[in-house]
Structure formats: structure tokens, C-alpha cells
């Protein structure tokens, strides 16, 4: 079981207990969220409509949900509007010391068999004061200067019940599968709503309020909502948008430049992809920078840090990823690719030689983790998902791609990525299918490389201990 939070663009995975891979009971397919932010009252209110599927393999008679601890559940109903029986109580998680949340147990109108779906609406209201006593970055709140609602604080209903195992196990499954959403947020004028997804429009509710509407661009696993007196800088033709506080308007131009140059480089190397735009949302210092599908929440201090701006290239690189169809997702096909693509684009954003420095940072972080956990060095990349070590794909994964790049040559490597994207971007792929494309395009058999870097752990770890350049390692496979 793991607890995951996306901070500064990286999924940090905390292993809490040993055990089998978590098996969720329900899968979220779609959210429809409609909220009103009341800054002067320091509360928000509204409704979340969830579309769900029973993926458990057995009939279900109840649906467990979890919600922020200070929210009052005003009602639960099916989408036609018929009330459903439910019980809502604030409880302590038995396996997470100090964590409290509202647990909602919904009685289904009839038993639901495997594969059956339902839609229900949860109406709730109340304050948001975060979980700073447990997760310091969750300073989420409703205020007249700034408001923030995130999944980390359970601002909207998520799958439960309220245990660390279930909440984070379900979120981990959603990171792999994703869901779509539609979001409406009403705020007092002249406040601006910044959120994940694409803004569909802004309408005037009355003389004092705006309603903003957003929708997902690609499947995602979270919705984030920020409200402030934002200034917006954008390049609509490239789908780029930056929301910043008025004092930081000048910094937005630098961020737009990084995003535009990264998209231009990735397009030149790997071909155009739809929906390759990106949104950056500034949040106050101390709230914790976070990233998800095609957007980044970045703290005010890191927005001014040139090195932190480089993380935008990593997040944009995910638009050039192929979804994984691995049984246990290793994160190699997304995070290893994105981290290696970031290293490649560093040569463009900075100067030649930056790629090698970035790879050196990955290598050093990997070796530092092995000092604490030497047994991790024996785990194969293909087994990272099964062994709950997917965060290692951020540091060892890009080295596997760097060695492959050095073996086949950079032009062939770019063609491999192009071909892989064209063939599998919609359907998703397995690691074996990526290997097949690499061998087909390069005209090389990659048995030894694949065995030592993807299917085993010991030899590749020993090579990383000994060598600091991918070209030195590639000699072994030529």
C-alpha cells in the first residue's frame, strides 16, 4: 500500500505497509462538479456527481466515499434526483495516525453486479482548512485573497472508506486509469478561477458573480481549483496559459517562454500531438507545487527559480507519452520518458552539456536511494509496479532510455518514439510492445540490453555505479 502526493512534478510514494497490490472495488469514470466559493464566509458549497463502475468481480450493496472533515453532507441522490439512504460521520483513519475525514456510506437502491455502473450526486458545504498537521503543504482554504481546493484535502468526494489503505490505494489506481470531468465554479467579481482542464467559458450569473466552466482535455486523476485576483498571460495559438498574482506578471513571460520552447523541441523531435498545450497556475509559497494532466500548480517562490521552471518541460513532455497497458504499471512509459525528455530539452533551454548534468542528477539520486535501500538495486524496472517502487522510474528509468538512445543513435531513437506514439498513443502499450518498435525501427536485436535494464536489476545497477555516461554503457551492447 502507498500514499502518493505529486510535489514539484514528482510522485512521491511512501510505503506504509507491506502486502499485496491494492485491488479497488469501484472505478470512477467521470466527475461533474458544481461549486460556489464564498470568500467572505470562508466556505464553499455545491455538488459532486460521480459516474462509477463496479470492478470488484462481485455484487455490491453499498458505496463508500470520503470527504473533507469539516464538510456537511446535505444529501445523496441518484441522477434523476431520488434520495438515497446514507450515513455520514467524521471518523479517524485506523491506519493513519491523526487523519480524520467524513466517511459516507451510501446504500445502493439495488445490488450492483460486476461491470454495472451508476451515477449519484453528493451535495455538501462547509469550510476548508487543509491538513497542515499531517501534510504541511495542504494549506488549502477559502479566503478573500486566495482560495484553493484540491484532492489532497478531499475537497470533493473520493472513493473510500476512510483508511489510508483505501483512500490512497484508490487514488493510485486512478493515476493509472484516469477519469474525465466537467467543472463549474461561481465566484464573486472580480475574482478569477484557475483550474485544471480547458476553460470552456465564463458567464455572468448576476451583477456580482461570474461562473467559470472547465472540462478535462485528457483523462486525469485529480481536479484542482484556485481562486484569486489572477492576471492571465497566454498564447492561445499554442494552448499556453499562465495564471499569476499581479505582482508576478513579469515572471509569467519567462514561464511561457519555457513552455513554448519545450513544445517546439518535442514537436520537432517526436512529431505533433493533439492537446499539447499547458496551463501554469501560481499558488502561494508553502502550498507545495503539484502537477497533473497538462497543468502545473507552482508556488510563488519556485516560479521565480530558473531550475524549478525546468520542471515545466517535464510536465509538458507527458503529452508525448503512450498510456501503459502493463498489468502492474511501472511508470516507465510515462515518467521515465518524461524525465529523459526533460534531460534532452535542457540542452535547448540552457546550453549543450545540460543534458549530461541532468542525467547526472538522476544517477546521483538513484544511488543515494540505494544507500538506504540496497535491495532496490536488484529490482527490475518491469517489476517496479508489482514491487511498489514506481518512483524509481524517475531516476533509473531515464538512464535506460539514455543507454538505448546511445545504442541505436539519436536519429533512430527519435524515430522510435515517433513510431511508438503513432502506433500506440490511443490504445496504450506494454513494455514488450515498446521493445518491438525499438527493434523494428533500429534494425537491432536488443535482447541483452532489454534483459539487463528492463527485466533484471543487478547488472544495470552495477553499470550505473561504475559509469556516469550512457555512451560508456552502450559499448557493452554494440
C-alpha positions in Angstrom: 0.0 0.0 0.0 1.2 3.5 -0.7 0.5 7.1 -0.1 1.2 9.3 -3.0 1.4 13.1 -3.4 2.6 15.0 -6.5 5.0 17.6 -5.3 7.3 19.6 -7.6 6.2 17.4 -10.5 7.2 14.1 -9.0 5.0 11.4 -7.5 6.5 10.7 -4.1 5.5 7.2 -3.0 5.5 6.3 0.7 5.4 2.6 1.5 3.3 2.3 4.7 2.8 -1.5 4.9 3.9 -4.5 3.0 1.3 -6.6 1.3 -0.3 -7.5 -1.9 -1.2 -5.0 -4.6 -4.2 -3.0 -3.7 -7.4 -4.1 -5.5 -10.0 -1.3 -5.8 -13.7 -2.2 -5.8 -15.0 0.8 -7.8 -13.7 2.8 -10.7 -14.6 6.4 -11.2 -15.4 7.2 -14.9 -16.5 10.8 -14.7 -17.0 13.7 -12.3 -19.4 16.6 -12.7 -18.5 19.2 -10.1 -20.5 22.4 -9.4 -19.3 24.7 -6.6 -19.9 28.2 -5.3 -17.0 29.8 -3.5 -18.0 32.3 -0.7 -14.7 34.0 0.3 -16.3 36.4 2.8 -17.8 33.4 4.7 -14.7 31.2 4.2 -16.8 28.3 2.9 -17.7 26.6 -0.3 -20.8 24.6 -1.3 -22.1 22.6 -4.1 -22.5 19.1 -5.5 -20.3 16.4 -7.0 -21.9 13.9 -9.4 -19.9 10.7 -9.8 -20.2 8.1 -12.6 -18.8 4.8 -11.3 -18.3 1.2 -12.3 -18.2 -1.9 -10.1 -14.9 -3.6 -10.9 -14.8 -5.9 -8.0 -16.0 -9.1 -9.5 -18.8 -9.4 -7.0 -22.1 -7.7 -6.2 -22.0 -4.5 -4.2 -24.8 -3.2 -2.0 -23.0 0.0 -0.6 -20.7 2.6 -1.9 -18.1 4.1 0.5 -16.9 7.7 -0.1 -14.6 10.0 1.8 -14.8 13.8 2.1 -13.0 16.6 3.9 -13.5 16.5 7.6 -15.4 19.9 8.0 -17.9 19.4 5.2 -21.5 18.7 6.0 -23.2 16.2 3.7 -26.6 17.7 2.8 -27.9 14.9 0.7 -27.1 12.0 -1.6 -29.3 11.2 -4.6 -29.3 9.3 -7.9 -29.1 11.5 -11.0 -32.9 11.5 -11.6 -33.0 13.1 -8.1 -34.3 10.3 -6.0 -32.9 10.4 -2.4 -30.5 7.6 -1.4 -30.0 6.4 2.1 -26.6 7.2 3.5 -24.7 7.6 6.8 -22.1 10.4 7.1 -19.8 10.6 10.2 -16.4 12.1 11.0 -14.0 9.2 11.7 -10.3 8.6 12.4 -8.4 6.5 9.9 -7.4 3.4 11.8 -4.1 3.1 9.9 -3.1 6.8 9.6 -2.3 8.4 12.9 -4.2 11.7 13.3 -6.1 11.7 10.0 -9.8 12.4 10.1 -12.4 12.7 7.4 -16.1 12.4 6.7 -16.9 8.8 5.7 -20.1 8.5 3.6 -21.7 5.1 3.3 -24.3 5.1 0.6 -26.9 2.4 0.4 -27.5 1.4 -3.2 -31.1 1.1 -4.3 -30.4 -2.4 -5.6 -27.3 -4.7 -5.6 -24.9 -3.9 -8.4 -23.2 -6.7 -10.2 -19.7 -6.7 -11.7 -19.4 -4.3 -14.6 -22.6 -2.4 -13.8 -22.5 1.4 -13.5 -24.3 4.1 -11.5 -24.4 7.8 -11.2 -25.1 9.6 -7.9 -24.8 13.2 -6.6 -23.4 14.3 -3.3 -24.4 17.7 -2.0 -22.1 19.2 0.6 -21.0 22.5 2.2 -18.6 23.9 4.8 -15.2 25.3 5.4 -11.8 24.2 4.1 -8.8 24.4 6.4 -6.5 21.8 4.9 -4.5 19.1 6.8 -1.4 21.0 7.8 -0.9 19.0 10.9 -0.3 15.9 8.7 0.7 17.3 5.3 2.2 20.7 5.7 1.7 21.8 2.1 -2.1 21.4 2.4 -2.8 24.9 3.5 -5.9 24.8 1.3 -8.6 27.2 2.5 -11.3 29.7 1.3 -10.3 33.3 1.7 -10.9 36.8 0.2 -7.3 36.9 -1.2 -6.8 33.3 -2.2 -8.8 30.1 -2.2 -7.6 26.6 -3.1 -9.5 23.2 -3.3 -7.5 20.0 -4.1 -8.0 16.3 -4.0 -5.2 16.1 -1.4 -7.5 17.6 1.2 -10.5 15.6 -0.1 -12.2 18.8 -1.2 -14.7 16.7 -3.3 -15.9 13.2 -2.6 -13.4 10.4 -3.4 -13.6 6.7 -3.1 -13.3 5.5 0.5 -13.7 4.2 3.2 -11.6 6.5 5.4 -8.5 4.4 5.8 -5.0 5.3 4.4 -5.0 2.0 2.6 -8.3 2.6 0.8 -8.1 6.4 0.0 -4.5 6.2 -1.4 -5.0 2.8 -2.9 -8.0 4.1 -4.9 -6.1 7.3 -5.9 -3.2 5.1 -7.0 -5.5 3.1 -9.3 -6.9 6.4 -10.7 -3.5 7.6 -11.6 -3.1 4.6 -13.8 -6.7 4.6 -15.3 -7.8 8.2 -15.2 -11.3 9.8 -15.5 -12.9 12.8 -17.2 -14.6 15.7 -15.6 -16.7 18.8 -16.1 -16.4 21.7 -13.6 -18.4 24.8 -12.8 -17.3 27.3 -10.3 -19.2 30.5 -9.2 -17.2 33.3 -7.6 -17.7 37.0 -6.7 -16.4 39.5 -9.2 -13.7 40.4 -10.0 -12.0 37.1 -8.8 -10.7 34.7 -11.4 -10.9 30.9 -11.3 -7.9 28.9 -12.5 -8.4 25.2 -12.7 -7.2 22.0 -14.4 -8.6 21.2 -17.8 -9.7 23.6 -20.6 -11.7 26.7 -19.8 -14.9 26.5 -21.8 -16.2 29.9 -20.9 -17.2 32.5 -18.3 -20.8 33.7 -17.9 -22.3 36.4 -15.8 -24.6 34.9 -13.1 -25.7 38.3 -11.8 -24.2 41.8 -11.3 -21.8 40.5 -8.6 -20.8 36.9 -9.7 -19.1 35.0 -12.5 -19.5 31.4 -13.3 -16.4 29.7 -14.9 -16.7 26.4 -16.7 -13.9 23.8 -17.4 -13.7 20.3 -18.8 -11.0 17.7 -18.9 -8.7 17.6 -22.0 -7.4 14.1 -21.4 -8.2 11.5 -18.7 -6.8 12.6 -15.4 -6.9 11.6 -11.7 -7.5 15.0 -10.0 -9.2 18.4 -10.2 -7.6 21.5 -8.7 -9.4 24.8 -8.2 -7.6 28.1 -7.4 -9.3 31.5 -7.0 -7.5 34.8 -6.8 -7.2 38.2 -8.4 -5.2 36.5 -11.1 -3.7 38.1 -14.2 -3.6 35.8 -17.2 -0.8 35.6 -19.8 -1.4 33.3 -22.7 -0.5 32.2 -26.2 -3.9 30.8 -27.5 -2.4 29.5 -30.7 -0.2 27.2 -28.7 -2.7 26.4 -26.0 -0.5 28.0 -23.3 -1.9 29.9 -20.3 -0.3 31.2 -17.1 -2.3 32.5 -14.1 -0.2 34.7 -11.8 -0.6 37.1 -9.0 -0.4 40.7 -10.1 3.0 41.3 -8.6 4.5 38.4 -10.6 3.2 39.4 -14.0 6.7 39.7 -15.4 7.6 36.1 -14.4 4.8 34.8 -16.5 6.6 35.7 -19.7 9.6 33.6 -18.7 7.3 30.6 -17.9 5.5 31.0 -21.3 8.9 31.0 -23.0 10.0 27.8 -21.3 6.7 26.1 -22.2 6.8 27.3 -25.8 10.4 26.2 -26.4 9.8 22.8 -24.9 6.7 22.2 -27.1 8.6 23.3 -30.2 11.5 21.0 -29.4 9.3 18.0 -28.6 7.3 18.6 -31.8 10.4 18.8 -33.9 11.8 15.6 -32.5 8.8 13.4 -31.9 6.1 14.9 -34.1 3.0 16.9 -33.3 0.4 15.6 -30.8 -3.1 16.9 -30.1 -3.7 18.8 -26.9 -0.1 19.6 -26.3 -0.9 22.9 -24.6 -0.3 23.6 -21.0 -1.6 25.7 -18.0 0.5 27.0 -15.2 -1.2 28.3 -12.0 0.7 30.2 -9.4 -0.1 29.4 -5.7 1.4 31.0 -2.6 4.7 29.9 -1.1 4.4 26.8 1.2 1.5 25.2 -0.5 3.5 22.7 -2.4 4.0 22.7 -6.2 2.0 19.9 -7.9 1.4 18.6 -11.4 -1.2 16.5 -13.2 -2.5 16.2 -16.7 -1.5 19.2 -18.8 -1.2 21.7 -15.9 1.1 22.7 -13.0 0.4 24.4 -9.7 3.6 26.2 -8.9 4.4 28.1 -5.7 5.4 31.8 -6.0 8.9 31.2 -4.8 9.6 28.3 -7.2 8.1 30.3 -10.1 11.0 32.7 -9.8 13.6 29.9 -9.7 15.1 29.1 -13.1 15.8 25.5 -12.1 12.2 25.0 -10.9 10.9 26.3 -14.2 12.7 23.4 -15.9 10.0 21.1 -14.4 7.5 22.6 -16.8 9.4 20.8 -19.6 9.0 17.5 -17.7 5.2 18.0 -17.3 4.8 19.1 -20.9 6.7 16.0 -22.1 3.8 13.9 -20.8 1.8 14.9 -23.9 4.3 12.8 -25.8 3.6 9.7 -23.6 1.9 6.4 -24.6 -0.5 5.2 -21.9 0.6 2.0 -20.2 -1.3 -1.3 -20.5 1.0 -3.1 -18.1 -0.8 -5.3 -15.6 1.2 -3.5 -12.8 2.2 -0.1 -14.0 5.9 0.5 -13.7 5.7 4.2 -14.7 8.5 3.6 -17.3 6.3 4.5 -20.2 5.3 7.9 -18.7 7.7 9.1 -16.0 10.9 7.6 -17.4 10.1 9.0 -20.8 9.2 12.5 -19.4 12.3 12.7 -17.2 14.5 11.7 -20.2 12.8 14.1 -22.5 13.4 16.8 -19.9 17.1 16.0 -20.0 17.1 16.2 -23.8 15.3 19.6 -23.8 17.7 21.0 -21.2 20.3 21.3 -24.0 17.8 23.6 -25.7 16.6 25.6 -22.7 20.2 26.0 -21.3 23.2 25.0 -23.3 24.8 21.9 -24.7 26.0 19.8 -21.8 22.9 20.4 -19.7 21.5 17.0 -20.7 24.5 15.3 -19.2 24.3 17.3 -16.0 20.6 16.4 -15.7 21.3 12.7 -16.2 24.0 13.0 -13.6 21.4 14.4 -11.1 19.1 11.4 -11.8 22.0 9.0 -11.3 23.1 10.6 -8.1 19.5 10.4 -6.7 19.2 6.8 -7.6 22.5 5.8 -6.0 21.5 7.8 -2.9 18.3 5.8 -2.6 20.3 2.6 -2.9 22.4 3.7 0.1 19.3 3.4 2.3 17.7 0.5 0.4 20.4 -1.5 -1.4 17.9 -4.3 -2.2 16.1 -1.9 -4.6 19.1 -2.2 -6.9 18.1 -5.8 -7.7 14.6 -5.0 -8.8 13.8 -4.9 -12.5 12.2 -1.8 -14.0 9.4 -4.1 -15.3 8.7 -5.1 -11.7 8.6 -1.5 -10.2 4.7 -1.6 -10.2 4.5 -5.0 -8.7 7.0 -4.1 -6.0 5.5 -0.7 -5.3 8.7 1.1 -6.4 7.3 3.1 -9.3 9.0 6.3 -8.2 12.4 4.7 -9.2 11.2 5.1 -12.8 12.0 8.8 -12.4 15.7 8.2 -11.8 16.8 4.8 -13.2 14.2 4.8 -16.0 15.6 7.8 -17.9 19.0 6.1 -17.8 17.6 3.0 -19.5 16.3 5.3 -22.3 19.6 7.2 -22.4 21.5 3.9 -22.9 19.0 2.8 -25.6 19.5 6.2 -27.3 23.3 5.7 -27.3 23.0 2.2 -28.7 20.7 2.9 -31.7 21.8 6.5 -32.4 19.8 9.7 -31.7 18.1 9.9 -35.0 16.9 6.3 -34.8 15.8 7.0 -31.2 13.6 9.9 -32.2 12.1 7.7 -34.9 11.4 5.0 -32.4 9.5 7.5 -30.2 7.6 8.9 -33.2 6.6 5.4 -34.4 5.6 4.3 -30.9 3.4 7.4 -30.5 1.7 7.0 -33.8 1.0 3.3 -33.2 0.0 3.2 -29.5 -0.9 6.7 -28.3 -4.6 5.9 -28.3 -4.6 2.2 -27.4 -1.8 2.2 -24.9 1.1 -0.2 -24.9 3.1 -2.7 -22.9 6.8 -2.7 -22.3 7.2 -5.6 -24.8 5.4 -3.5 -27.5 7.9 -0.7 -27.0 10.8 -3.1 -27.3 9.3 -4.4 -30.6 9.1 -0.9 -32.0 12.6 -0.2 -30.9 13.9 -3.3 -32.6 11.9 -2.8 -35.7 13.0 0.8 -36.3 16.6 0.4 -35.3 17.1 -3.0 -37.1 18.9 -4.3 -33.9 18.1 -7.1 -31.6 18.0 -5.7 -28.1 17.9 -9.0 -26.1 20.9 -8.3 -23.8 20.1 -4.6 -23.2 16.4 -5.4 -22.5 17.3 -8.3 -20.2 19.8 -6.3 -18.1 17.9 -2.9 -18.0 14.2 -3.8 -18.1 13.8 -7.4 -17.0 16.6 -7.6 -14.4 18.1 -5.1 -12.0 21.6 -6.2 -10.8 23.7 -5.7 -13.9 22.3 -2.3 -14.9 22.7 -1.0 -11.3 26.3 -2.1 -11.3 26.8 -0.3 -14.6 25.3 2.9 -13.2 27.6 2.6 -10.2 30.7 2.4 -12.5 29.8 4.7 -15.4 28.5 8.3 -15.5 27.9 8.5 -19.3 25.4 6.5 -21.2 27.8 6.2 -24.2 30.2 4.3 -22.0 27.5 1.8 -21.0 26.2 1.5 -24.6 29.5 0.0 -25.7 28.6 -3.2 -23.9 25.6 -3.7 -26.2 27.2 -3.0 -29.5 
